[in-house]
């Protein structure tokens, strides 16, 4: 259950985020730092969990998490919720026979790993940042995770995927960079822009429809940027569901996962 945070706790979380995405961005975190990140950013150390391993156990299990990854990763609870939603959709849509999961911006690879395992599908992943790639490759080896991870651009990954099958799952979580401000997340100017990514997906699939999962951050009830740009990016797609993981900061930005059926 999420805790009630006062203004001081919120300021501490924002300060820690800034540090992990700034000076500590490419540094491996210590056990103390990982535990603090779980406590401050998620309300409990154990909620910062990837590959089934909570923050207090990561170092002794041999895992490596960069500062930026501790902030940007999809934690186990969120990944499980997304996987459950995808399993339910594909169980109802019996005419679909997906062949793979494509994790276009892998990061920790936790979401791709969960989705691939839950759906029983092979996972193909791309990570362009050399530091993130090295840490994630190491973590996959330590945990025995079977993901085909490539140190490459998402477009090269798309070009090398198996022949498309209807219902293949594409995970779209590009770096936000300057696209995320106090007004909201503008998906048309992420790095790369989401419309550009969707165009590349379509071009790679030769008219075969697929499923796309996109992560966004909604900045409170007055957010006039995030959801409108999401709607524009996926204007011709069918919105299947939204997953809203619990947040320890209910009045601040909340992460959401939106699932779409993308036509060919």
N, C-alpha and C positions, 0 to 999 in steps of 0.2 A: 504494500500500500504506500502511496506517495506521502511524503511528509509535508507539513506546512512550514514554508520557509519565510523568514523575516527578510527585511530589506538588506541587512548585513550579510546574510547567507547568499542572497542573490548577487550582491556585489562581489563576494568571494568567488562565486562560480564564474562570473563574467571575467574577473581578473585571471583566474586559473585558465580559462579557455584562451584568453589572449596570450598567456605565456606558452601554453602548449602549441598554439598555432603560430607562435613567434619564435622566441629564442630556443625553445625546446622542440621545435618542429621536426627536426631530423635526428634528434638524440634519443637513444634507447632509455626508457624510463626505468627507474629502480623500483623495488617492491614497495617502498614507502610512497613513492610518487604514484604508483598505480592504485594503491589502496586509497590514497587521498583523492585521486581523480574519480574513483568510484563513489566515494562518500560525498564529495562536493558536487559532482555533476549529475549523479544518479540517485542520491539519497541514501545509498548503502554501498559499501565496497563490493559486495557480491553481485550487484546489478551490472557492473562493468564486467561482462563475461563474454568471451568469444571461444568458439570450438568446444563449448561445454566446460570451460575453465574460468572460474571467477578470479578477479584481480588479485586477491591474497595468495593464490596458488600459482600465478603465471610464471614467476621467476624460477621457482623450484621445479616447475614442469619443463623449463627450458625455453619458454616462449619469449619473443622479443616484440615489444610494442613501442613504436615511435610516439613522440608527443602528439603529432597531428593525427595519428591513427587512433589514439585514445579518445580523441574528440570526435573524429569523423566516422568511426566504425559503427556498424549496425550490431547492437548487442543481441545476445541469444534470445531474450524475450521477444524483441521486435522481429527477429528472423523467424522464430517459431510461428508468430501470428501471421506473417506474410505467407509462409509455407502452408499453413492450415487453410488460408483463403484460396490459394492456388490449387491445392488438392481438392477442395470442395468444388471449385469451378470446373476442373477437368473431369471430375467424377460425374458431374451433371452433363457436361458436353461430351458425350460418349463418341461422337463422330470425330473428335480430335485425337490425333495420335502423335504428340510431340516427340522429337528425337533428341533434343539437347537443351541445355541452359547456357546462354551466352552472357557472361558477366563482363560488360564492356569497360568498366572502370573499377577494377577489382578491389583496391585498397586492402583491407584485412582479408577479404575473400570470405568473410563469415556468412554473408547473405547467400552468395552463390553456393557455398558448401551446404547450408541448410536446405535450400530449395532443391538442389540436385539430389541430396539424400532423400528428402521427403517424397519427391516425384519419381525416384529411381532412374534418373537421367544423368548422362555424362555432362560435366561442366567444363566449358572452355572459357578462359579468363584472360584479360589483357590488363597490364599495369605498366604505364610508361615511366613513372618516377623510379629511378634506380634504387633509391634508399627503401622505398615502400616495397618494391619488387623483391629486393634481397631479404628483407625481414619476413615478408609473407611466404616466400619460397622456403625459408628456414622453418617457419612455423608449420607449414604443411608437411615438411619432412619429419619434424619432431612428432606431430600428431598422427602421421600416417594418413593424411587427407589426400584423396585421389581427385585432384583438380588439374586439368591441363592448363597451367599458368604460363603465359608467354610475356616476355619483356618487349612489348610492342604497342603500337597505337591501335585504338579500337577499330579503325577502318581496316587495318591489316588483319585483325582477328576476324572481322566479318568476311573478308575475302577468303579466309582459309577454313571456314566452318563446313561441316558435312552438308549434303544436299538438304534443303529446307523441307520440313514437314509441318502441316498445319497445327498450330498450337505450341510451337517452340517458344521458349520463354527467354526474353531479353531483359536484363537488368540495366537500367539507365540511371546512374548516379554520378554525373560529371562533377568535377570540382566547381564549387560555387564562386570562389574568388570575390571580385567586386560586385557580382550579381546580387549578393546578400547584403542588405542594408537595414536600417531601423524601420524602413517602410515595408520591407518584405523581400521575397526572393523572385527576381525576374529571370525566368527560365529561358528567355530569348537572348540573354547575354552571359550565360554560364560559359565555362571554358572546357570544351566547345559548347556552342548554343544547342539547346535541346532540339529545335527544329532541324538543325544540320544533322544531328545524330539520327533523328527519325528518318530523314531523307536517305541517309546512308544505309539504315536497316532495310528500308523498302527496296533500295537498289540491289541489295545483296540477296533478296528473297524471290525475285522474279515472279511477283504477283501472289506468292503464298502468304496467307495471313499468319499472324503470330500474336503472342501475348507480351505486353510491355509493363514492367514495374518501374515506377518513377518515384524517387524520394524528394520531398519538399519540406520546407520549414514555414509554418504559418505564424506570422507575428501578431498574435492577439486578434480580437474580434474586429478591429478596425483595419486589418490588412486588406489593402485595395490593389495589391500587386501580384501576390503569389497565385491565388486561385484563378484570377482572370488570365494570366499568362499561361497557366497550365491548360485552361480551357482552349485558348487559341492554339497552343502547340498540338493538342490532341483533338482538334475540331472535328475531324472525320472519323475518329475512333469511338468505340463504345466503352463507356466507363463501367467497369464491372464492380468494383468495390474500393473502399478506402479503409486503411488500417491505421488507427491512432493509438500508438503505444502510450502507456501512462507516463506522465512527466512530473518530476518533483517541483516544477515551477509552473503551476496551472495557469497563471496569468501572463506568462511570457511566451516566447516562441515554442511551438510544439512541432515535432517531426511527424510527418504523415507519409504513408506509402499508398500511392494510387495505382490501381491495376486497370489496364485497358486491353481491349481486343483491337489490335491494329489491322485494318484491312490491307490486302495486297496492293 
